[in-house]
Amino acid sequence: MAAMQLHWDIFCRVIDNYGDIGICWRLARQLVAEHGRHVRLWVDDLASLRPLCPAIDPSLGAQSAHGVEIRHWAQDIAAERSADVVIEAFACELPNSYLRTMAAATRKPCWINLEYLTAESWAEDCHGMASPHPTLPLTKYFFFPGFTTKAGGLLREAGLLSDRERYQKQTPPRDHLEISLFCYDTAPVGDLLAALANMAQPSVVHVPPGKPLAAVMQHLPGPGPWQHGKARIEPIPFLPLDDYDRLLWQSDINFIRGEDSFVRAQWAAKPFIWQIYQQDEDAHLVKLSAFLDRYCAGMGGEQAQAVNDMFTAWNGGEPELAQAFQHFVDHRQAIAEANHAWCEDLGSQDDLATALVNFCAAKV
Ligand SMILES: Cc1cn([C@H]2C[C@H](O)[C@@H](COP(=O)(O)OP(=O)(O)O[C@H]3O[C@@H](C)[C@H](O)[C@@H](O)[C@H]3O)O2)c(=O)[nH]c1=O
């Protein structure tokens, strides 16, 4: 048997928001729990991990949670040794001192650049590509998450889908719509609130703190909760990672954003509306449409139109939001069924952690 790559180092630089750390933390936890790896997670901004994992103390240079060794990535890190596998998340650039330790190792580590998720087909072409370091005896591999077996999969814990199914079976039926609203403050939240206020069906909207709540407060007076026509709008605390999953599972419609909550909404197998993270020169719109092409391919024409219109309106395009949202709600049963099939299909592929473990093992 080839030597098991036991020691893994994951480096995460927090750009903004929670996506980078959410993904790295999730991956680290899973490598420990499901693959028996020893993982050190190096994070430059520990305060951003705290909301996802309240057990940690951001003032500590080294600590452990869920079996993961969490290290503060300060200016110059002192790593006694390099790991067998080194994950550089989202091209965060490894510290020079660490790179030198890697280069000096007798058995060179498997060095991975974990990339952002995109449904664009070029990502499948670039998945697994090697990039030799210009001066050091090291090779970096590009690892792309993705929606097909040609890419590196999506983060999905073992047992996640069965836990979700069990949980959803216990959720009692109700007359109103349960909605979770996780978005950026650039989303047309005022238009959504107006649409919900005027809908025939009552709704309860759960709003996490930060940008979603700030966006709501631009349109409603005081700190909330609010009764706004037919809609009850409720601020909620930021939930630890696994509690947030359960919110997605129990909601009828999830507004999600960025990358990690976007993936979690797909595992929830409920209708969701994605606000994509904005990029320069509108690069994100190409990414949005690449996802819509794949995701809607298995839907009927009317549902696909409703999903396309709502995603486009929510990301600042035409048509008008109130109309797109009504259309989306009208089709939500059929959209939910399509989501189920989409989720089953994705769930039959290797998850990202498994794909990564196998990929690295093959590079030894
Ligand atoms: C609302 C909420 C979110 N979360 C988690 C789910 C996710 O792991 C995380 C949010 O991450 P995302 O959904 O990816 O959205 P985000 O906007 O916070 O992160 C973004 O950061 C940018 C820098 C990246 O380029 C984007 O791709 C994206 O990842 O927060 C909770 O744990 N509890 C909560 O209550």
The ligand as an SDF file (V2000), in Angstrom:
LIG
                    3D

 35 37  0  0  0  0  0  0  0  0999 V2000
  -25.9890   33.0750    7.0890 C   0  0  0  0  0  0  0  0  0  0  0  0
  -25.0470   32.0410    7.6190 C   0  0  0  0  0  0  0  0  0  0  0  0
  -24.0010   31.5740    6.8370 C   0  0  0  0  0  0  0  0  0  0  0  0
  -23.1650   30.6240    7.3210 N   0  0  0  0  0  0  0  0  0  0  0  0
  -22.0320   30.1540    6.5190 C   0  0  0  0  0  0  0  0  0  0  0  0
  -22.3520   29.3470    5.2990 C   0  0  0  0  0  0  0  0  0  0  0  0
  -21.0980   29.5690    4.4730 C   0  0  0  0  0  0  0  0  0  0  0  0
  -20.0900   28.6580    4.8800 O   0  0  0  0  0  0  0  0  0  0  0  0
  -20.6550   30.9650    4.8370 C   0  0  0  0  0  0  0  0  0  0  0  0
  -20.9910   31.9880    3.7810 C   0  0  0  0  0  0  0  0  0  0  0  0
  -20.1770   31.7950    2.6670 O   0  0  0  0  0  0  0  0  0  0  0  0
  -20.7130   31.9520    1.1730 P   0  0  0  0  0  0  0  0  0  0  0  0
  -22.0320   31.3860    1.1030 O   0  0  0  0  0  0  0  0  0  0  0  0
  -19.6850   31.4060    0.2600 O   0  0  0  0  0  0  0  0  0  0  0  0
  -20.8850   33.5240    0.9510 O   0  0  0  0  0  0  0  0  0  0  0  0
  -19.9410   34.7730    1.3040 P   0  0  0  0  0  0  0  0  0  0  0  0
  -20.4170   35.8960    0.5140 O   0  0  0  0  0  0  0  0  0  0  0  0
  -19.9160   34.9850    2.7590 O   0  0  0  0  0  0  0  0  0  0  0  0
  -18.5030   34.3610    0.8120 O   0  0  0  0  0  0  0  0  0  0  0  0
  -17.9630   34.7970   -0.4190 C   0  0  0  0  0  0  0  0  0  0  0  0
  -16.6610   35.2130   -0.1260 O   0  0  0  0  0  0  0  0  0  0  0  0
  -15.9550   35.6570   -1.2610 C   0  0  0  0  0  0  0  0  0  0  0  0
  -14.6130   36.1830   -0.8400 C   0  0  0  0  0  0  0  0  0  0  0  0
  -15.8530   34.5350   -2.2640 C   0  0  0  0  0  0  0  0  0  0  0  0
  -15.1470   34.9290   -3.3560 O   0  0  0  0  0  0  0  0  0  0  0  0
  -17.2560   34.1290   -2.6650 C   0  0  0  0  0  0  0  0  0  0  0  0
  -17.2080   33.1080   -3.6140 O   0  0  0  0  0  0  0  0  0  0  0  0
  -18.0040   33.7020   -1.4460 C   0  0  0  0  0  0  0  0  0  0  0  0
  -17.4630   32.4880   -1.0020 O   0  0  0  0  0  0  0  0  0  0  0  0
  -21.3050   31.2800    6.0590 O   0  0  0  0  0  0  0  0  0  0  0  0
  -23.3460   30.0890    8.5880 C   0  0  0  0  0  0  0  0  0  0  0  0
  -22.5930   29.2100    9.0160 O   0  0  0  0  0  0  0  0  0  0  0  0
  -24.3650   30.5600    9.3630 N   0  0  0  0  0  0  0  0  0  0  0  0
  -25.2320   31.5190    8.9340 C   0  0  0  0  0  0  0  0  0  0  0  0
  -26.1440   31.9050    9.6880 O   0  0  0  0  0  0  0  0  0  0  0  0
  1  2  1  0
  2  3  2  0
  2 34  1  0
  3  4  1  0
  4  5  1  0
  4 31  1  0
  5  6  1  0
  5 30  1  0
  6  7  1  0
  7  8  1  0
  7  9  1  0
  9 10  1  0
  9 30  1  0
 10 11  1  0
 11 12  1  0
 12 13  2  0
 12 14  1  0
 12 15  1  0
 15 16  1  0
 16 17  2  0
 16 18  1  0
 16 19  1  0
 19 20  1  0
 20 21  1  0
 20 28  1  0
 21 22  1  0
 22 23  1  0
 22 24  1  0
 24 25  1  0
 24 26  1  0
 26 27  1  0
 26 28  1  0
 28 29  1  0
 31 32  2  0
 31 33  1  0
 33 34  1  0
 34 35  2  0
M  END
$$$$
